[in-house]
Amino acid sequence: MSRLKPDLETFAKIKVVGVGGGGGNAVTRMVVDNIKGVDFIIINTDAQDLHHGQAHGKLHIGKNVTRGLGAGMNPELGRQAAEESREEIQEALKGADMVFITCGLGGGTGTGAAPVVAEIARNLGALTIAVITKPFGFEGAQRARLAEEGFANLRDSVDALVVIPNDRIFTIIGTDTSFLNSFEIVDDILKQAVQGISDLITMPGIINVDFNDVKAIMQNAGSALMGIGIASGEERAVKAARAAISSPLLEISIDGAKGVLFNVSGGADLGMLEVNSAAKVITEAVDQDAKIIFGAVHDPRLKKGEIKMTVIATGFGDQKGIPRSAPQFVAAKQAQPAAAGAHQAPSGTDAARHAAPAGAAAHHNPQNDAKQEQKHKLFTPEVTKVPDDGWDIPAFMRRKK
């Protein structure tokens, strides 16, 4: 009897699209991290910025509209550029079952073009998820207004939307955190979302979760929360669950979610009682009538004694979710550099690794790095150095050469 040997081609096809300068930077970092089973595309009006990006596909849009320059904080130009190149965008997205779109709102190309890209992806039948950032407060009222307008347009064009206000980075970084590393931390929210869903779809489970399960939770869902927590030691399952739902960078908390998918990954020592304990952390936070999909996987990539929890939460009735309260600060030691391998899936801060209640954060303290052994990981990004040639600075601060 022949045995079926599945490969990546038999699974749902995922494409990640970075729109504009910020989106392109996020995609480039993921390409550098060598995430498997995903196609990466960068879309931009700025030919110079596009040249510096790394992706499987690059699409220069609006050649007649902007003549190779950026959209200059004019979302209407960004929209026109995307409309001009609609057929090329459609061709690039063809065949995708799921499309992640990432951009920084408040500029021209990302704010204006991303809703058009999302509309095209959705019309092609792809589950369409946006992971976007809102500008820093110091960038001014005009950029904030443009970001809110872009947010409203994008929300109407996607199935689910994950929002990261840039100002939340100040709750988890220390005085020694560099400008570029701060953006790497934010970009890692996208990375953990893509890696987590890719693993859910492609890894066979003890209790299996597939693309249709992901689709059931995320289709037409509005605001979304996605997170991954990894822990070891005592109460590792509870700590991993808390980590997965507690990123201080995200705009919303899991409270009241009506749709939840969670997947527990561990070794041969994964116990039923600890799985139950982890599940209680999540189910007690969501709506009592929430639709819940549960999976369990034996993941040989995890270190001995580690457990990983992946959570996707949606179904917030107001389509915006419940705003996260201001984080409380506690001292924590600096994150250790993450080892190579997908099992180190992060979720958005290189500072907070100790388990904390949902909504809590930790202050980055490099002095303790060499003093204590890490017990578990809470939303810890893999920081990958990229060439320091200026391209990876946001467009609003980059000086043209």
C-alpha positions as a printed NumPy array, in Angstrom:
array([[  0.   ,   0.   ,   0.   ],
       [  1.404,   3.392,  -0.964],
       [  1.807,   5.994,   1.757],
       [  0.775,   9.585,   1.274],
       [  3.715,  11.905,   1.913],
       [  2.363,  15.444,   2.227],
       [  4.578,  18.371,   1.293],
       [  4.101,  22.11 ,   1.53 ],
       [  2.371,  22.179,  -1.854],
       [ -0.567,  20.177,  -0.448],
       [ -1.252,  22.678,   2.324],
       [ -2.964,  26.054,   2.183],
       [ -0.815,  28.619,   0.379],
       [  0.132,  31.648,   2.486],
       [  1.39 ,  34.922,   1.035],
       [  2.724,  37.805,   3.132],
       [  2.583,  41.235,   1.51 ],
       [  4.447,  44.267,   2.818],
       [  2.956,  47.513,   1.493],
       [  5.003,  50.714,   1.631],
       [  8.267,  51.304,   3.459],
       [  7.258,  49.976,   6.874],
       [  5.601,  46.893,   5.434],
       [  8.599,  46.196,   3.225],
       [ 10.948,  46.383,   6.186],
       [  8.843,  43.91 ,   8.169],
       [  8.778,  41.448,   5.277],
       [ 12.524,  41.753,   4.704],
       [ 13.237,  40.797,   8.311],
       [ 11.053,  37.718,   7.932],
       [ 12.884,  36.705,   4.763],
       [ 16.199,  37.102,   6.584],
       [ 14.838,  34.812,   9.322],
       [ 14.146,  32.172,   6.634],
       [ 10.553,  31.302,   7.503],
       [  9.479,  28.295,   5.434],
       [  6.256,  27.555,   3.596],
       [  5.342,  31.199,   2.949],
       [  5.679,  33.447,  -0.113],
       [  6.837,  37.006,   0.571],
       [  5.964,  40.009,  -1.595],
       [  6.876,  43.688,  -1.262],
       [  4.723,  46.374,  -2.894],
       [  5.88 ,  49.998,  -3.024],
       [  5.771,  53.213,  -5.025],
       [  9.307,  54.103,  -3.908],
       [ 11.734,  52.403,  -6.31 ],
       [ 14.742,  53.063,  -4.066],
       [ 13.1  ,  51.5  ,  -1.032],
       [ 11.861,  48.574,  -3.107],
       [ 15.381,  47.895,  -4.36 ],
       [ 16.723,  47.505,  -0.831],
       [ 13.984,  45.097,   0.289],
       [ 14.278,  41.312,   0.257],
       [ 11.334,  39.171,  -0.886],
       [ 10.36 ,  36.413,  -3.282],
       [  8.489,  38.996,  -5.323],
       [  8.736,  42.779,  -5.65 ],
       [  6.075,  44.916,  -7.281],
       [  6.676,  48.553,  -8.219],
       [  3.252,  50.176,  -8.36 ],
       [  2.077,  53.518,  -9.708],
       [  4.955,  54.187, -12.058],
       [  2.926,  56.84 , -13.857],
       [  1.481,  58.307, -10.662],
       [  4.619,  58.803,  -8.553],
       [  7.374,  58.269, -11.162],
       [  9.338,  55.982,  -8.859],
       [  9.127,  58.203,  -5.777],
       [  7.197,  57.644,  -2.583],
       [  3.645,  58.868,  -2.058],
       [  4.809,  61.665,   0.245],
       [  2.295,  61.185,   3.061],
       [ -0.534,  61.397,   0.535],
       [ -2.744,  58.292,   0.831],
       [ -4.719,  59.304,  -2.245],
       [ -1.547,  58.955,  -4.322],
       [ -0.977,  55.554,  -2.731],
       [ -4.499,  54.481,  -3.623],
       [ -4.137,  55.712,  -7.203],
       [ -0.832,  53.863,  -7.535],
       [ -2.456,  50.609,  -6.43 ],
       [ -5.389,  51.131,  -8.776],
       [ -2.995,  51.77 , -11.665],
       [ -1.261,  48.464, -10.924],
       [ -4.376,  46.479,  -9.985],
       [ -3.795,  43.756, -12.578],
       [ -0.188,  43.203, -11.475],
       [ -1.264,  42.998,  -7.828],
       [ -3.971,  40.504,  -8.711],
       [ -1.482,  38.351, -10.589],
       [  0.943,  38.414,  -7.641],
       [ -1.748,  37.276,  -5.201],
       [ -3.356,  34.651,  -7.408],
       [ -3.505,  31.175,  -5.887],
       [ -3.204,  32.292,  -2.252],
       [ -5.507,  30.723,   0.326],
       [ -4.416,  33.212,   2.978],
       [ -2.885,  36.669,   2.605],
       [ -1.221,  38.643,   5.382],
       [ -0.919,  42.363,   4.639],
       [  1.374,  44.517,   6.732],
       [  2.002,  48.241,   6.609],
       [  2.596,  51.292,   8.745],
       [ -0.438,  53.573,   8.703],
       [ -0.036,  57.339,   8.479],
       [  2.158,  57.523,   5.391],
       [  1.15 ,  57.582,   1.751],
       [  1.721,  54.189,   0.14 ],
       [  0.832,  51.906,   3.041],
       [ -2.21 ,  53.907,   4.11 ],
       [ -3.567,  54.375,   0.6  ],
       [ -2.557,  51.175,  -1.185],
       [ -3.089,  48.548,   1.535],
       [ -6.921,  48.687,   1.394],
       [ -6.776,  48.172,  -2.385],
       [ -4.42 ,  45.203,  -1.981],
       [ -6.732,  43.76 ,   0.683],
       [ -9.781,  44.175,  -1.524],
       [ -8.038,  42.369,  -4.379],
       [ -6.93 ,  39.512,  -2.101],
       [-10.408,  39.071,  -0.696],
       [-12.015,  39.156,  -4.135],
       [ -9.673,  36.32 ,  -5.111],
       [-11.147,  34.275,  -2.268],
       [ -8.18 ,  34.478,   0.117],
       [ -8.576,  34.745,   3.873],
       [ -7.166,  38.252,   4.324],
       [ -5.463,  39.36 ,   7.546],
       [ -3.866,  42.767,   8.139],
       [ -1.189,  43.421,  10.764],
       [ -0.651,  47.165,  10.943],
       [  1.061,  49.779,  13.081],
       [ -0.259,  53.168,  14.119],
       [  2.213,  56.093,  14.241],
       [  4.074,  57.402,  17.269],
       [  2.51 ,  60.332,  19.076],
       [  5.531,  62.47 ,  18.268],
       [  4.785,  62.107,  14.538],
       [  2.001,  64.648,  14.887],
       [ -1.742,  65.046,  14.578],
       [ -1.849,  65.   ,  10.785],
       [ -0.198,  61.597,  10.525],
       [ -2.44 ,  60.277,  13.303],
       [ -5.521,  61.498,  11.418],
       [ -4.34 ,  59.871,   8.182],
       [ -3.697,  56.642,  10.089],
       [ -7.231,  56.595,  11.507],
       [ -8.715,  57.18 ,   8.054],
       [ -6.558,  54.405,   6.631],
       [ -7.521,  52.122,   9.51 ],
       [-11.223,  52.624,   8.766],
       [-10.707,  51.868,   5.074],
       [ -8.591,  48.8  ,   5.763],
       [-10.937,  47.391,   8.387],
       [-13.691,  47.271,   5.79 ],
       [-11.447,  45.382,   3.348],
       [-10.013,  42.537,   5.454],
       [-11.304,  39.526,   7.356],
       [ -9.3  ,  40.248,  10.494],
       [ -7.13 ,  43.108,  11.694],
       [ -4.3  ,  43.115,  14.25 ],
       [ -3.336,  46.625,  15.414],
       [ -0.032,  47.619,  17.026],
       [  0.163,  51.235,  18.268],
       [  3.837,  52.208,  17.998],
       [  3.649,  54.159,  21.254],
       [  3.229,  50.88 ,  23.146],
       [  6.867,  50.086,  22.418],
       [  7.777,  52.526,  25.207],
       [  6.204,  50.178,  27.762],
       [  8.724,  47.41 ,  27.125],
       [ 12.014,  48.959,  26.025],
       [ 14.841,  50.351,  28.084],
       [ 17.125,  53.315,  27.584],
       [ 19.669,  51.05 ,  25.885],
       [ 17.247,  49.805,  23.181],
       [ 18.259,  51.191,  19.798],
       [ 15.915,  52.831,  17.312],
       [ 16.265,  49.974,  14.819],
       [ 15.841,  47.269,  17.447],
       [ 12.604,  48.913,  18.561],
       [ 11.154,  48.44 ,  15.095],
       [ 12.389,  44.85 ,  15.02 ],
       [ 10.394,  44.201,  18.193],
       [  7.214,  45.579,  16.617],
       [  7.805,  43.673,  13.364],
       [  8.044,  40.465,  15.333],
       [  4.291,  40.545,  16.008],
       [  3.823,  39.865,  12.301],
       [  6.48 ,  37.185,  12.335],
       [  4.951,  35.241,  15.21 ],
       [  1.502,  35.458,  13.607],
       [  2.71 ,  34.11 ,  10.273],
       [  4.95 ,  31.449,  11.8  ],
       [  2.272,  30.336,  14.219],
       [ -0.428,  29.924,  11.582],
       [  1.994,  28.285,   9.155],
       [  2.859,  25.716,  11.83 ],
       [ -0.814,  25.131,  12.621],
       [ -1.558,  24.377,   8.989],
       [  1.484,  22.273,   8.117],
       [  2.218,  20.268,  11.293],
       [  0.126,  17.114,  11.863],
       [ -1.292,  17.02 ,  15.361],
       [ -2.404,  14.621,  18.061],
       [ -5.592,  16.665,  17.822],
       [ -5.231,  18.235,  14.399],
       [ -5.92 ,  21.853,  13.438],
       [ -6.01 ,  22.751,   9.753],
       [ -6.623,  25.767,   7.529],
       [-10.403,  25.403,   7.694],
       [-10.228,  25.711,  11.485],
       [ -8.191,  28.901,  11.158],
       [-10.661,  30.184,   8.572],
       [-13.631,  29.412,  10.81 ],
       [-12.221,  31.682,  13.508],
       [-10.786,  34.489,  11.363],
       [-13.141,  34.923,   8.406],
       [-15.14 ,  38.184,   8.673],
       [-13.868,  38.471,  12.238],
       [-12.916,  42.15 ,  12.62 ],
       [-10.336,  42.805,  15.336],
       [ -8.033,  39.916,  16.189],
       [ -5.43 ,  38.906,  18.743],
       [ -2.688,  36.428,  17.853],
       [  0.012,  35.283,  20.214],
       [  2.495,  32.562,  21.077],
       [  3.877,  31.72 ,  24.507],
       [  6.676,  29.282,  25.348],
       [  7.468,  28.186,  28.899],
       [  9.205,  25.493,  30.913],
       [  9.48 ,  24.524,  34.555],
       [  6.699,  24.591,  37.125],
       [  3.257,  25.542,  35.826],
       [  4.739,  25.768,  32.34 ],
       [  1.385,  25.325,  30.605],
       [ -0.276,  28.126,  32.55 ],
       [  2.704,  30.41 ,  31.977],
       [  2.716,  29.667,  28.25 ],
       [ -1.009,  30.37 ,  28.022],
       [ -0.663,  33.681,  29.834],
       [  2.237,  34.612,  27.606],
       [  0.231,  33.875,  24.483],
       [ -2.593,  36.245,  25.399],
       [ -0.624,  39.015,  27.104],
       [  1.415,  40.98 ,  24.567],
       [  1.581,  44.578,  25.812],
       [  2.142,  45.728,  22.229],
       [ -1.318,  44.77 ,  20.98 ],
       [ -4.196,  47.25 ,  21.088],
       [ -6.757,  44.824,  22.498],
       [ -6.963,  42.109,  25.143],
       [ -8.551,  38.682,  24.775],
       [-11.372,  39.558,  27.175],
       [-14.78 ,  38.85 ,  25.692],
       [-13.598,  37.161,  22.496],
       [-16.292,  35.02 ,  20.878],
       [-14.004,  32.959,  18.658],
       [-10.833,  31.249,  19.902],
       [ -8.42 ,  28.756,  18.409],
       [ -5.652,  27.512,  20.669],
       [ -3.055,  24.876,  20.015],
       [ -0.793,  23.245,  22.612],
       [  2.599,  21.926,  21.504],
       [  4.922,  19.858,  23.649],
       [  7.06 ,  16.764,  23.926],
       [  6.206,  13.223,  24.95 ],
       [  5.847,  14.446,  28.544],
       [  2.904,  16.729,  27.729],
       [  0.34 ,  15.991,  30.428],
       [ -3.442,  16.079,  30.207],
       [ -3.819,  17.958,  33.491],
       [ -1.476,  20.739,  32.429],
       [ -3.248,  21.035,  29.073],
       [ -6.479,  21.471,  31.013],
       [ -4.866,  24.139,  33.21 ],
       [ -3.665,  26.066,  30.173],
       [ -7.066,  25.84 ,  28.533],
       [ -8.725,  27.265,  31.645],
       [ -6.527,  30.383,  31.469],
       [ -7.897,  31.064,  27.998],
       [-11.505,  29.935,  28.337],
       [-12.023,  31.906,  31.552],
       [-11.001,  35.114,  29.757],
       [-13.231,  34.782,  26.699],
       [-17.001,  34.968,  26.25 ],
       [-18.788,  32.061,  27.938],
       [-20.489,  31.186,  24.642],
       [-17.311,  31.509,  22.555],
       [-16.658,  29.149,  19.668],
       [-13.501,  27.288,  20.695],
       [-11.271,  25.125,  18.509],
       [ -8.535,  23.155,  20.269],
       [ -5.506,  21.352,  18.913],
       [ -2.507,  19.487,  20.319],
       [  0.799,  18.762,  18.61 ],
       [  3.973,  16.877,  19.41 ],
       [  6.685,  19.323,  18.294],
       [ 10.216,  17.848,  18.217],
       [ 11.67 ,  21.324,  17.618],
       [ 10.903,  22.402,  21.169],
       [ 13.631,  22.12 ,  23.76 ],
       [ 13.303,  19.438,  26.409],
       [ 10.7  ,  20.442,  28.969],
       [  9.235,  23.274,  26.907],
       [  5.588,  23.765,  26.051],
       [  4.197,  26.184,  23.466],
       [  0.745,  27.723,  23.287],
       [ -0.564,  29.367,  20.097],
       [ -3.732,  31.455,  20.416],
       [ -5.93 ,  33.215,  17.851],
       [ -8.847,  35.2  ,  19.292],
       [-11.544,  37.086,  17.375],
       [-15.233,  37.939,  17.581],
       [-15.134,  41.204,  19.482],
       [-18.667,  42.54 ,  19.148],
       [-17.786,  46.176,  18.469],
       [-15.341,  45.124,  15.7  ],
       [-12.62 ,  46.966,  17.58 ],
       [-12.096,  44.699,  20.546],
       [-11.66 ,  45.665,  24.171],
       [ -8.85 ,  48.227,  24.559],
       [ -5.977,  46.993,  26.663],
       [ -5.47 ,  48.862,  29.902],
       [ -2.231,  50.682,  30.549],
       [  0.475,  48.117,  31.334],
       [  1.921,  47.846,  34.808],
       [  5.692,  47.732,  34.966],
       [  7.792,  45.155,  36.798],
       [ 11.509,  44.584,  36.653],
       [ 12.659,  41.802,  34.36 ],
       [ 15.927,  40.666,  32.926],
       [ 17.053,  41.113,  29.35 ],
       [ 15.991,  38.431,  26.923],
       [ 18.579,  35.888,  25.904],
       [ 19.231,  35.716,  22.132],
       [ 16.786,  33.23 ,  20.664],
       [ 18.28 ,  30.056,  19.274],
       [ 17.872,  29.349,  15.587],
       [ 14.757,  27.44 ,  14.657],
       [ 11.067,  28.055,  14.232],
       [ 10.281,  26.787,  17.73 ],
       [ 11.398,  30.15 ,  19.074],
       [  8.304,  31.811,  17.657],
       [  8.135,  35.245,  19.303],
       [  5.358,  37.685,  19.721],
       [  6.601,  41.155,  20.139],
       [  8.963,  42.103,  22.928],
       [ 12.527,  41.269,  23.777],
       [ 12.022,  42.397,  27.338],
       [  9.209,  40.468,  28.98 ],
       [  9.76 ,  36.757,  29.44 ],
       [  8.291,  36.156,  32.888],
       [  4.66 ,  35.132,  32.889],
       [  2.285,  37.93 ,  33.821],
       [ -1.468,  38.423,  33.904],
       [ -3.084,  39.479,  30.649],
       [ -2.214,  43.056,  29.848],
       [  0.893,  43.198,  32.02 ],
       [  4.307,  44.158,  30.698],
       [  7.89 ,  44.16 ,  31.893],
       [ 10.65 ,  46.734,  31.766],
       [ 13.824,  45.815,  29.903],
       [ 16.754,  45.453,  32.296],
       [ 20.026,  44.408,  30.657],
       [ 21.918,  44.268,  33.942],
       [ 20.371,  40.947,  34.929],
       [ 21.153,  39.137,  31.692],
       [ 24.168,  37.215,  32.964],
       [ 22.891,  36.76 ,  36.491],
       [ 19.893,  34.509,  36.136],
       [ 19.   ,  31.513,  34.041],
       [ 15.899,  31.987,  31.898],
       [ 12.992,  29.921,  33.177],
       [ 10.53 ,  30.554,  30.356],
       [  9.914,  32.869,  27.404],
       [  7.144,  35.437,  27.18 ],
       [  6.688,  37.187,  23.835],
       [ 10.363,  37.159,  22.973],
       [ 11.352,  38.187,  19.463],
       [ 14.248,  36.791,  17.531],
       [ 16.268,  39.9  ,  16.737],
       [ 18.08 ,  39.453,  13.457],
       [ 20.687,  41.98 ,  12.423],
       [ 20.103,  43.471,   9.039],
       [ 22.476,  45.547,   6.902],
       [ 22.819,  49.013,   8.364],
       [ 22.545,  50.83 ,   5.054],
       [ 19.693,  53.163,   5.88 ],
       [ 16.899,  51.39 ,   4.003],
       [ 15.389,  49.969,   7.124],
       [ 14.753,  53.35 ,   8.712],
       [ 11.087,  54.4  ,   8.365],
       [ 10.319,  56.499,   5.322],
       [  9.422,  59.576,   7.313],
       [ 12.983,  59.748,   8.725],
       [ 14.995,  58.404,   5.817],
       [ 16.995,  60.965,   3.901],
       [ 17.254,  60.321,   0.188],
       [ 20.755,  59.661,  -0.93 ]])
